[in-house]
Amino acid sequence: MLYVSRLEHFNAAHKLYNPAWTKERNQEVFGPCANENWHGHNYEMIVTVKGEQDPDTGFVVDLKALSDLIRDHITNQVDHKNLNLDVPWLVGKRVSTETLALEFWRILERELPTITKSARLHCIKIYETPRNAVEYYG
């Protein structure tokens, strides 16, 4: 089994906030991430797929096709956006990095078969900051 990864980047704003809580409780739990006027991150995302090497191409997956797929279905939808307000499939959700990993997985798992017959999604890793990351394996 071979594992192939693609790194993508996007910038976005969001706010962590539970509307059932008071402003003070939100500040206590989420700190500056509950800023009423939002805050932003320079996200890095690594998408890893796994599979066997194609004997004709030598690829597990065409990385250009994988990059295009990620950009078309994810990064073009979230880059330079307010994740809470501008991305229809995130509206009404608490847009933590954990939520992003879950939602991105759902999208890529659905779309990956359009570019490969045999490779499968293995992992999505999203860095919210250089020190904070979330990994999801499905």
N, C-alpha and C positions, 0 to 999 in steps of 0.2 A: 504494500500500500504506500503510495506517495502522497505527500501533502504539499499543496501549492497555495501561496498566499499573495494577496494583492493589498497594498496600502493605499487608502484614499483619505482625503482631507476635506473638511467643511467647517465653516464658521456659522454659528447660530446663537440666538439669544433665547432665554427661557426664564421661567420663574417657578420655583418650588413653593407650593402653597396648597394648604388644605382648606377649602372654603367652609368646612364644618367647624374649624377652629378659630379662635380669636387671633387678632393681629399679633398679640403678644406671644401666644402659643406657637404660631408659625415662626416668629423670630427666634424663639427659644430652640425649636427643633431644626429649622432650616438655616438660621443665621442670615448672612448676607445673600444667600440664594433665594430668600423670600423678598428681596428688594421690590418694592411696589413698581419701580420703573425698569424691572428686568435686569439681567446681567448676561454676559456672553462668554463663549468658549471657542477656542480653536481646537476642534475635535480631530483626532486621528482614528481611522477605523481600519482594522486588518480583517479581511475576509479570507478564510482558509477553506479550500475544498480538498477532498480526498478521492483517490481513485487509482486505477491502473493506467500505465502508460499506453497510449494508442500506438500500435505498431507502425502505422502509416505516417503519423506526424511526430511521434516522440513526446507528445503532450499528454498531460492529465486533463487539462482544459486550456483553451486558447486564452491567454491572459489579456489580450486586447479585447476579446469578446466579453470576458468577465468584467473588465474595467468599464466598458460601455454599458453593460447591464447594470452595474452598481450606480453609475452616474445617471442613467436614464430613470431608474426606479427609486433611487434613494437620494444621492447627493444633489442632483438638480432640484429635488423637491424640498430639501432642507437647508441648502447653502444660503447664507445671508438672509435667513428667515427668523421670525419669532416662532419657535416651535409650538408654543401654546395657542397661537392665534392663526398662523398662516399655513399650517400643514393639516389638511382635512382629516387624515387618519391619525392625528395626535390630539385633535381638539377634544377637550373634556377629560383628558388623561393627565396624571401627574407625570410630567415629562422629565423623569430622572434618566440617568444614563442606562440604568437597568431597563427602563421602559423602551428606550431607543434600541437596545440590543434585542429585546423580544420582538419588537415591531419590524426591525430590519431583517431578522431571521425569517419571520413569516413571509415577507416580501421575496427575499432571495430564495427561500425554499420553493416557493411557487414558480419563480421565474427561471431558476437555474436550468431546468430541463429544456428550455428553449435554445440553449447554446451547447449542451453536452448530453450525450446519451447515457454516460456511465458515471461521471463524477458526481459526488454528493457533497452537500454543505457539511463542513466539520465544525467550524467555530467562527464566531464573530467576536472580535475584541475591540472595544471602543475606549480610547483615552479621552477623558474629559479635560484633564490637565496632564502634564508630563508625569505626575506622581499618582494619579487616580485613574483606574481603568476597571472595566467590567468585561468579563468573558462569558459567552453563552454557547453551549454545545447542543442545544435542541432538546 
